[in-house]
Amino acid sequence: MIETTNDVVVMDLDMHDVILNWKKTQQGLSWNNLNIYSLLDLSMNQLSSEIPASLGSLNALKVLNISHNNLYGRVPASLGDLENLESLDLSYNNLSGSIPQSLAKLQQLTILDVSNNKLTGKIPVGSQMDTMNDPNFYANNSGLCGMQIRVPCLEDLSPTIPPKVESKETWFSWEGVWIGYAVGFFVAVGNLYLTGYLVPTKPPNHRGQQRRQKGINSKYRYKLCMQSQRFSVKQSNK
């Protein structure tokens, strides 16, 4: 039975059809033309199964409420394809795993209630997910963490170990320092040499030094003189 009230269309489905079509997933949902409706409320229907990934094909949905059931398993990433979705209520089920990051793509989403489940992991960030910071929407999920509920995640707290590449870079940086000092030293020496402050000295000539030392230590020199037509050696001081 279909009823219309102003702009709202309400379709009353038989309980048997709901369960049957839920398990047939896409085939059942299309058979009921649910892809043209903007609101789907299947709460409190004792549904017991995983959430069909085919729900992500109901592009016209703005409100999806499947709370207060016995749904289990993971939240399908296909729900991130509901680009017009404004409200998603998955509370009071037995859902496990993490909240899919794909939900951050929903630009119109203003309400996300995943309370009273068994969800774990980091709450997605980005876009509308950053604005949904009401802790009540995430309550009774002992494994959740994230900035929305002010519970830090372990990966954000664990210290990062610097890679070995950084140690090599440090070694190369010290090597560059020593090379720089050596180059600077030789440049300074060259400048002193060019400006005349540093004059190179010749290595000492040991033979010449010995000869000069011998001449200095000698007290007398001998000269040749001629007396009485004979040559004689005369000692003289000079």
Backbone bond lengths (Angstrom), bond angles and torsions (degrees), N, CA, C in turn:
res aa  C-N    CA-C-N  psi(-1)  N-CA   C-N-CA  omega(-1)  CA-C   N-CA-C  phi
1 M - - - 1.461 - - 1.522 108.58 -
2 I 1.331 115.56 135.24 1.453 121.62 -179.13 1.517 109.27 -118.89
3 E 1.316 116.14 129.17 1.453 121.62 177.46 1.520 108.80 -122.04
4 T 1.315 115.56 146.83 1.467 120.70 178.10 1.518 109.37 -121.34
5 T 1.319 115.36 132.39 1.463 121.43 176.06 1.511 107.93 -132.20
6 N 1.332 115.11 103.66 1.461 121.20 -174.60 1.533 109.35 55.40
7 D 1.349 116.31 -116.20 1.459 119.49 -177.90 1.523 112.90 -96.03
8 V 1.336 116.42 4.22 1.458 119.82 -177.21 1.518 109.18 -102.95
9 V 1.325 115.43 130.84 1.458 121.40 177.23 1.520 108.05 -110.07
10 V 1.320 117.32 124.44 1.457 122.21 -178.79 1.516 108.57 -115.81
11 M 1.323 116.00 126.42 1.460 120.53 178.68 1.519 108.38 -115.58
12 D 1.297 117.00 122.37 1.456 122.56 -179.08 1.521 108.24 -92.85
13 L 1.342 115.15 113.74 1.454 120.17 -178.66 1.516 109.88 -101.62
14 D 1.299 115.20 142.73 1.454 120.13 175.09 1.532 109.23 -67.66
15 M 1.340 116.93 142.43 1.454 121.10 -176.42 1.519 111.23 -58.46
16 H 1.305 117.59 -38.47 1.460 121.05 179.67 1.523 110.35 -64.45
17 D 1.322 116.37 -41.04 1.462 119.96 179.78 1.525 111.21 -66.51
18 V 1.323 115.74 -36.99 1.467 118.77 -179.75 1.523 110.39 -61.70
19 I 1.333 117.10 -49.15 1.460 120.58 -178.43 1.519 110.69 -65.94
20 L 1.311 117.08 -43.42 1.457 120.88 -179.17 1.521 110.69 -63.43
21 N 1.320 117.10 -46.93 1.458 120.48 -178.02 1.531 111.48 -70.46
22 W 1.311 116.88 -30.38 1.469 119.46 177.33 1.521 109.73 -63.35
23 K 1.315 116.93 -43.95 1.456 120.16 -178.51 1.522 112.07 -72.63
24 K 1.335 116.72 -28.15 1.464 119.01 175.95 1.524 111.33 -81.26
25 T 1.303 115.30 -3.97 1.472 123.73 177.10 1.514 111.77 51.81
26 Q 1.331 117.42 -119.93 1.459 120.39 -168.65 1.522 112.79 -59.83
27 Q 1.309 117.28 -39.84 1.463 119.74 -178.04 1.526 110.97 -61.90
28 G 1.327 116.81 -44.70 1.454 119.78 -179.78 1.509 112.77 -69.45
29 L 1.339 116.45 -40.41 1.454 119.84 -179.08 1.521 111.10 -64.86
30 S 1.306 117.36 -40.13 1.465 120.23 179.00 1.525 110.88 -69.38
31 W 1.322 115.59 -34.09 1.463 118.77 -178.52 1.517 110.68 -63.01
32 N 1.315 116.98 -32.49 1.455 120.66 178.62 1.524 112.73 -90.14
33 N 1.337 116.09 6.35 1.472 120.81 178.83 1.533 112.01 57.15
34 L 1.326 116.11 35.36 1.462 119.04 -179.08 1.520 112.46 -70.81
35 N 1.327 116.22 -15.48 1.463 118.38 -177.57 1.522 112.71 -72.57
36 I 1.331 117.98 -2.53 1.465 119.48 179.04 1.525 111.60 -103.31
37 Y 1.319 117.15 -3.69 1.461 119.92 -176.56 1.520 110.63 -98.35
38 S 1.323 114.58 152.81 1.458 120.26 -177.84 1.523 112.25 -101.18
39 L 1.326 117.98 -5.96 1.463 121.21 179.54 1.514 109.99 -136.48
40 L 1.324 115.16 130.30 1.460 120.50 177.31 1.523 108.15 -134.08
41 D 1.332 115.47 113.33 1.461 121.68 -178.15 1.524 108.89 -118.49
42 L 1.322 115.50 105.86 1.462 121.50 177.98 1.524 110.78 -115.89
43 S 1.314 116.48 27.16 1.458 120.38 -178.00 1.526 111.39 -71.27
44 M 1.341 115.25 152.45 1.466 123.03 176.75 1.520 112.03 55.38
45 N 1.317 116.58 46.29 1.462 120.79 179.18 1.525 112.48 -117.70
46 Q 1.316 116.82 10.97 1.459 121.62 178.82 1.532 111.99 55.95
47 L 1.301 115.87 34.49 1.462 119.97 177.14 1.522 108.85 -72.03
48 S 1.306 116.10 133.29 1.463 121.38 -177.31 1.525 109.16 -133.49
49 S 1.310 115.83 95.90 1.465 121.97 178.21 1.524 107.86 -176.98
50 E 1.298 115.99 -176.57 1.455 120.00 171.41 1.527 109.35 -80.51
51 I 1.311 116.01 157.30 1.465 119.73 177.77 1.522 108.43 -73.28
52 P 1.326 118.82 123.28 1.469 120.51 -179.27 1.522 111.37 -63.65
53 A 1.318 115.95 134.25 1.462 120.19 177.19 1.519 111.61 -65.57
54 S 1.341 116.53 -20.74 1.465 120.79 -178.48 1.521 112.90 -67.89
55 L 1.331 118.00 -13.39 1.466 119.27 176.14 1.524 110.98 -60.04
56 G 1.305 116.50 -24.87 1.460 119.99 179.84 1.509 114.18 -68.48
57 S 1.330 117.52 -9.35 1.468 120.55 179.37 1.528 112.84 -90.46
58 L 1.327 117.53 -4.94 1.469 120.71 179.81 1.528 108.69 -84.64
59 N 1.318 115.22 74.74 1.463 121.48 -169.70 1.522 114.25 -63.65
60 A 1.334 117.60 -22.03 1.464 119.69 -176.91 1.522 112.95 -82.59
61 L 1.322 117.16 -8.88 1.462 119.81 -175.97 1.525 112.00 -63.38
62 K 1.320 113.98 133.65 1.459 121.38 171.93 1.524 111.22 -112.83
63 V 1.333 115.43 -27.52 1.464 121.08 179.18 1.520 108.52 -131.90
64 L 1.330 116.34 125.51 1.461 121.64 176.64 1.525 108.17 -129.22
65 N 1.333 115.37 118.00 1.459 121.23 -178.58 1.519 108.87 -125.71
66 I 1.314 116.28 109.49 1.468 120.92 176.31 1.535 109.25 -126.11
67 S 1.306 115.25 35.66 1.463 121.14 -177.87 1.527 111.33 -78.88
68 H 1.343 114.15 168.76 1.471 121.93 176.59 1.526 111.71 54.53
69 N 1.319 115.64 52.44 1.457 122.05 173.48 1.531 107.94 -130.96
70 N 1.310 115.95 -165.65 1.462 121.23 176.79 1.529 110.74 -115.43
71 L 1.294 116.01 38.37 1.459 120.80 -178.89 1.525 110.06 -71.63
72 Y 1.316 115.85 142.62 1.461 120.73 -178.46 1.531 109.51 -136.59
73 G 1.301 115.21 178.27 1.464 119.35 -178.62 1.528 111.61 87.80
74 R 1.305 115.23 -165.35 1.461 121.33 -176.74 1.526 111.87 -89.32
75 V 1.302 114.37 156.95 1.469 120.16 172.64 1.525 107.38 -77.27
76 P 1.329 118.80 119.61 1.471 120.03 -175.95 1.523 112.25 -65.07
77 A 1.319 115.14 138.54 1.465 120.15 178.53 1.518 111.90 -66.84
78 S 1.339 117.22 -18.33 1.468 120.70 -179.09 1.526 112.63 -65.26
79 L 1.332 117.72 -17.42 1.467 119.19 177.23 1.525 111.03 -64.31
80 G 1.296 116.48 -18.82 1.456 119.97 175.92 1.515 113.39 -71.64
81 D 1.337 117.25 -7.58 1.471 121.11 177.43 1.524 112.58 -87.62
82 L 1.330 116.96 -6.19 1.472 120.50 179.20 1.525 108.46 -80.56
83 E 1.308 115.87 77.56 1.463 121.61 -170.14 1.521 113.79 -64.92
84 N 1.328 117.97 -19.47 1.470 120.81 179.30 1.526 113.26 -97.44
85 L 1.315 116.62 1.81 1.459 120.47 -174.05 1.530 111.22 -68.03
86 E 1.338 114.60 131.47 1.462 121.32 178.88 1.522 112.50 -111.62
87 S 1.337 116.66 -27.02 1.462 120.40 -177.94 1.525 109.17 -140.51
88 L 1.334 115.62 129.92 1.464 121.37 178.69 1.526 108.21 -132.37
89 D 1.334 115.56 117.62 1.466 121.24 -177.62 1.525 109.02 -117.34
90 L 1.329 115.43 110.16 1.466 121.83 178.80 1.527 111.17 -116.60
91 S 1.301 117.02 16.80 1.463 121.20 -172.45 1.527 112.48 -70.11
92 Y 1.332 113.82 160.01 1.464 122.76 176.17 1.527 111.87 56.04
93 N 1.330 114.21 58.63 1.454 121.99 172.23 1.525 107.73 -137.10
94 N 1.311 116.65 -165.48 1.464 121.64 177.48 1.528 110.75 -118.73
95 L 1.293 115.87 36.95 1.457 120.76 -178.01 1.524 110.39 -70.24
96 S 1.319 115.60 141.95 1.462 121.19 -178.84 1.529 109.57 -129.19
97 G 1.319 114.87 179.86 1.461 118.79 -177.44 1.520 111.31 83.33
98 S 1.305 115.48 -162.55 1.464 120.92 -176.93 1.525 111.34 -103.67
99 I 1.311 115.18 162.24 1.469 120.89 174.27 1.529 107.42 -77.05
100 P 1.322 118.94 124.08 1.473 120.12 -175.11 1.526 112.34 -63.71
101 Q 1.320 114.89 139.25 1.457 121.06 178.54 1.519 111.74 -64.45
102 S 1.332 117.10 -21.06 1.465 121.00 -178.65 1.524 112.44 -61.61
103 L 1.331 118.05 -21.40 1.466 120.05 179.17 1.526 111.57 -66.36
104 A 1.315 116.91 -19.61 1.467 119.81 178.20 1.524 111.79 -68.67
105 K 1.328 117.41 -13.02 1.470 120.56 178.36 1.523 112.79 -78.64
106 L 1.328 116.99 -14.57 1.466 120.60 -174.84 1.525 110.01 -78.02
107 Q 1.315 115.73 99.84 1.461 121.26 -175.58 1.527 112.95 -71.48
108 Q 1.344 117.87 -23.56 1.465 121.42 -177.10 1.526 113.07 -94.79
109 L 1.316 117.28 -6.56 1.460 120.68 -173.84 1.529 111.37 -68.60
110 T 1.330 114.91 126.29 1.470 120.31 178.44 1.525 112.34 -121.16
111 I 1.337 117.19 -19.00 1.464 121.08 179.85 1.522 108.91 -132.05
112 L 1.315 115.63 126.03 1.463 122.11 173.46 1.524 107.47 -135.53
113 D 1.321 115.79 109.11 1.463 120.95 -178.13 1.526 108.62 -112.60
114 V 1.322 115.75 109.83 1.464 120.76 178.25 1.529 110.47 -120.45
115 S 1.304 116.76 21.83 1.463 120.79 -176.31 1.523 111.65 -66.35
116 N 1.337 114.24 157.62 1.463 122.23 175.68 1.525 112.18 58.86
117 N 1.319 114.73 54.31 1.456 122.46 173.48 1.525 108.01 -133.71
118 K 1.319 116.16 -160.47 1.465 121.77 177.94 1.529 110.14 -124.01
119 L 1.297 115.25 38.71 1.459 120.54 -176.00 1.522 111.03 -76.93
120 T 1.314 115.31 149.71 1.462 121.78 -179.59 1.526 109.64 -136.51
121 G 1.320 115.17 169.91 1.458 120.15 174.57 1.522 113.51 93.43
122 K 1.303 113.92 -175.55 1.459 121.40 -176.31 1.522 111.10 -82.83
123 I 1.315 116.17 133.69 1.464 121.30 176.52 1.528 108.33 -69.73
124 P 1.326 118.02 131.56 1.469 120.20 -177.71 1.526 112.10 -57.43
125 V 1.301 115.41 150.74 1.462 121.92 177.99 1.519 108.86 -122.26
126 G 1.323 114.50 163.74 1.452 120.43 178.94 1.512 112.24 106.49
127 S 1.329 114.68 143.68 1.463 122.11 177.05 1.535 110.53 55.25
128 Q 1.337 116.66 -131.26 1.461 121.31 -175.40 1.528 113.10 -68.45
129 M 1.315 116.84 -22.78 1.463 119.27 -178.53 1.527 111.63 -62.83
130 D 1.303 117.15 -26.79 1.464 120.19 179.65 1.524 112.35 -72.38
131 T 1.334 117.13 -20.06 1.466 120.70 -177.98 1.525 112.53 -91.76
132 M 1.307 117.80 -15.50 1.467 120.99 -177.91 1.521 109.18 -93.15
133 N 1.316 114.56 77.91 1.458 120.85 -175.05 1.525 112.98 -112.99
134 D 1.334 116.64 28.89 1.464 120.10 175.34 1.533 108.49 -83.15
135 P 1.333 118.59 114.22 1.470 120.34 -177.40 1.521 113.55 -59.47
136 N 1.325 118.04 -25.00 1.466 120.47 -179.00 1.523 112.04 -64.05
137 F 1.323 117.48 -27.49 1.462 120.68 -179.45 1.532 112.17 -75.81
138 Y 1.328 116.52 -11.39 1.472 120.65 -179.68 1.528 111.78 -119.50
139 A 1.325 116.86 8.28 1.468 121.31 -173.42 1.526 112.12 -64.06
140 N 1.346 114.39 152.98 1.464 122.30 176.93 1.526 112.86 59.97
141 N 1.313 114.88 37.48 1.460 122.83 167.41 1.527 105.52 -127.26
142 S 1.314 115.60 89.93 1.467 119.43 -169.45 1.523 113.40 -65.12
143 G 1.328 117.37 -15.59 1.462 119.05 -176.42 1.507 115.05 -98.01
144 L 1.331 118.22 1.95 1.464 120.29 -177.91 1.525 111.13 -83.90
145 C 1.317 115.28 151.14 1.459 121.35 175.52 1.525 108.03 -150.08
146 G 1.310 115.44 162.66 1.462 119.54 179.41 1.508 111.68 146.96
147 M 1.315 115.09 169.47 1.467 120.09 -175.74 1.528 111.59 -70.41
148 Q 1.358 118.18 -22.55 1.464 119.62 179.72 1.523 112.42 -64.87
149 I 1.321 117.33 -32.19 1.462 120.81 -179.52 1.534 111.06 -111.48
150 R 1.327 115.89 9.15 1.473 122.31 177.52 1.529 112.25 56.93
151 V 1.310 115.77 38.23 1.465 122.07 174.83 1.521 107.57 -117.86
152 P 1.333 117.88 112.27 1.466 119.58 -177.57 1.522 111.94 -67.84
153 C 1.305 115.61 145.79 1.461 121.50 177.11 1.525 109.65 -90.11
154 L 1.315 115.86 153.30 1.459 120.57 -176.82 1.516 111.57 -61.89
155 E 1.335 116.89 -38.62 1.461 118.59 -178.78 1.517 112.49 -65.62
156 D 1.346 116.30 -23.16 1.463 119.46 177.87 1.525 111.95 -82.04
157 L 1.347 116.64 -20.21 1.459 120.31 -177.38 1.516 113.01 -97.24
158 S 1.328 118.05 -25.93 1.456 120.61 -175.58 1.515 110.56 -68.34
159 P 1.352 117.01 132.81 1.470 119.34 179.18 1.511 111.02 -68.38
160 T 1.303 115.01 143.88 1.457 120.92 179.46 1.520 109.71 -89.55
161 I 1.330 116.28 133.37 1.459 121.91 178.45 1.518 108.52 -87.18
162 P 1.330 117.63 122.94 1.467 118.73 -178.88 1.517 110.64 -63.73
163 P 1.297 118.17 136.98 1.464 120.75 179.39 1.515 111.83 -66.91
164 K 1.335 115.41 160.40 1.453 120.87 -178.83 1.517 112.17 -64.84
165 V 1.308 116.56 -23.28 1.460 119.68 -179.66 1.514 110.50 -61.20
166 E 1.346 116.77 -34.10 1.456 119.71 -178.82 1.521 111.38 -65.42
167 S 1.360 116.99 -36.79 1.456 119.08 178.65 1.516 110.98 -65.28
168 K 1.348 116.73 -36.74 1.453 119.41 176.59 1.513 110.80 -65.21
169 E 1.324 115.67 -40.48 1.456 118.75 178.95 1.522 110.66 -63.05
170 T 1.346 116.69 -37.94 1.460 119.90 177.50 1.516 111.05 -63.29
171 W 1.355 116.05 -40.75 1.463 119.73 179.26 1.513 110.61 -64.07
172 F 1.329 116.57 -43.22 1.452 119.88 178.77 1.522 111.10 -63.92
173 S 1.328 117.13 -34.63 1.459 119.11 -179.92 1.520 110.88 -66.85
174 W 1.357 117.28 -39.74 1.465 119.58 176.75 1.519 110.95 -67.50
175 E 1.317 116.29 -37.33 1.465 119.07 177.25 1.521 110.39 -61.33
176 G 1.327 116.27 -39.66 1.458 119.74 177.83 1.517 112.29 -63.99
177 V 1.352 116.42 -34.44 1.470 119.66 179.01 1.517 110.66 -64.48
178 W 1.347 116.14 -45.38 1.468 119.05 -179.14 1.519 111.12 -66.34
179 I 1.300 117.52 -39.54 1.464 120.15 177.15 1.521 110.10 -62.20
180 G 1.323 116.45 -39.53 1.461 119.90 178.93 1.517 112.09 -63.71
181 Y 1.346 116.20 -40.42 1.467 119.15 177.32 1.525 111.21 -62.79
182 A 1.332 116.80 -43.01 1.465 120.12 -178.46 1.524 111.27 -63.53
183 V 1.326 116.38 -45.27 1.462 120.11 179.27 1.524 110.53 -62.39
184 G 1.332 116.59 -42.28 1.459 119.72 179.16 1.514 112.48 -62.54
185 F 1.346 116.66 -37.08 1.467 120.04 179.51 1.518 111.24 -63.73
186 F 1.329 116.52 -48.05 1.463 119.59 -178.42 1.522 111.63 -66.80
187 V 1.305 117.95 -34.51 1.463 120.43 176.80 1.519 110.47 -65.06
188 A 1.337 117.31 -40.56 1.464 120.74 178.99 1.519 111.26 -64.77
189 V 1.327 116.61 -42.08 1.465 120.11 178.41 1.518 110.88 -63.18
190 G 1.333 116.37 -41.61 1.461 119.74 178.41 1.517 112.12 -61.71
191 N 1.314 117.25 -40.20 1.470 120.44 179.13 1.523 111.33 -65.36
192 L 1.328 116.91 -40.31 1.468 119.80 177.64 1.521 111.37 -63.34
193 Y 1.309 116.98 -38.14 1.468 120.63 179.43 1.519 111.32 -66.96
194 L 1.332 116.37 -42.16 1.463 120.22 -178.21 1.517 111.55 -69.26
195 T 1.302 118.25 -33.94 1.469 120.86 -178.80 1.517 112.95 -84.56
196 G 1.317 117.98 -3.71 1.458 121.13 175.93 1.503 115.03 90.00
197 Y 1.285 117.88 0.09 1.460 119.62 178.49 1.518 112.33 -74.53
198 L 1.276 116.19 -18.25 1.454 120.09 -178.85 1.514 108.35 -126.52
199 V 1.377 118.00 112.52 1.476 123.32 -177.83 1.514 108.27 -111.06
200 P 1.312 117.33 125.29 1.466 119.32 179.70 1.512 111.21 -70.71
201 T 1.280 119.33 141.97 1.467 124.80 178.27 1.513 110.16 -108.91
202 K 1.378 113.73 146.24 1.458 118.81 179.31 1.519 109.74 -80.41
203 P 1.285 116.35 149.28 1.469 118.76 176.59 1.510 110.27 -65.45
204 P 1.300 119.02 145.07 1.472 121.91 -176.92 1.517 112.34 -63.77
205 N 1.391 113.87 140.50 1.463 120.74 176.87 1.521 107.93 -92.65
206 H 1.308 117.15 103.95 1.458 121.30 -173.04 1.522 112.49 -66.27
207 R 1.327 117.05 -35.97 1.468 119.00 -178.88 1.518 111.00 -67.71
208 G 1.341 116.81 -45.81 1.461 119.82 178.94 1.508 111.69 -64.09
209 Q 1.336 115.79 -36.25 1.460 119.40 179.79 1.519 110.79 -65.54
210 Q 1.321 116.52 -39.24 1.463 119.76 178.63 1.516 111.42 -64.79
211 R 1.342 114.93 -39.30 1.460 118.28 179.87 1.525 111.06 -65.24
212 R 1.347 115.94 -44.54 1.456 118.92 179.49 1.514 111.52 -63.89
213 Q 1.313 116.33 -39.01 1.455 120.24 179.17 1.512 111.41 -64.50
214 K 1.333 115.75 -37.18 1.462 119.85 179.14 1.511 110.92 -66.76
215 G 1.350 116.01 -39.49 1.460 119.42 179.38 1.506 112.04 -67.55
216 I 1.326 117.06 -34.92 1.464 120.26 -179.52 1.512 110.73 -70.93
217 N 1.306 116.39 -40.18 1.460 120.14 -177.19 1.529 113.39 -73.82
218 S 1.308 116.45 -17.57 1.485 118.69 179.87 1.517 109.40 -74.41
219 K 1.331 117.65 127.57 1.460 121.63 -179.42 1.529 112.62 -85.90
220 Y 1.313 114.10 -21.50 1.464 116.32 -174.07 1.508 109.96 -132.56
221 R 1.269 114.40 148.00 1.447 121.69 171.54 1.535 108.06 -118.12
222 Y 1.234 115.69 148.89 1.461 120.31 -178.65 1.504 108.65 -110.12
223 K 1.339 115.19 139.28 1.455 120.20 176.91 1.530 109.00 -130.12
224 L 1.245 111.45 156.65 1.463 118.41 -177.56 1.520 108.90 -94.74
225 C 1.335 116.79 126.13 1.457 120.00 178.42 1.537 109.95 -130.75
226 M 1.304 114.46 161.42 1.446 119.08 -176.05 1.528 108.52 -116.43
227 Q 1.278 115.88 119.72 1.459 121.54 177.52 1.547 108.54 -132.18
228 S 1.340 112.30 131.34 1.474 119.90 176.80 1.500 111.25 51.35
229 Q 1.257 113.16 46.01 1.443 120.52 176.60 1.518 112.52 57.28
230 R 1.317 116.14 23.59 1.466 119.34 174.56 1.534 109.49 -128.97
231 F 1.272 113.91 149.13 1.463 119.48 176.64 1.503 109.55 -88.99
232 S 1.291 113.98 130.39 1.464 118.21 176.47 1.522 109.13 -139.01
233 V 1.276 115.07 160.71 1.468 120.78 179.62 1.496 108.04 -101.17
234 K 1.313 116.00 121.29 1.452 121.41 -178.33 1.513 108.98 -113.84
235 Q 1.293 111.33 132.84 1.469 117.05 179.91 1.504 108.76 -87.52
236 S 1.299 115.78 132.28 1.465 119.97 -178.97 1.500 109.54 -138.60
237 N 1.323 114.54 149.91 1.468 121.26 176.26 1.512 108.79 -94.70
238 K 1.310 116.87 127.13 1.454 119.42 179.39 1.483 110.01 -155.38
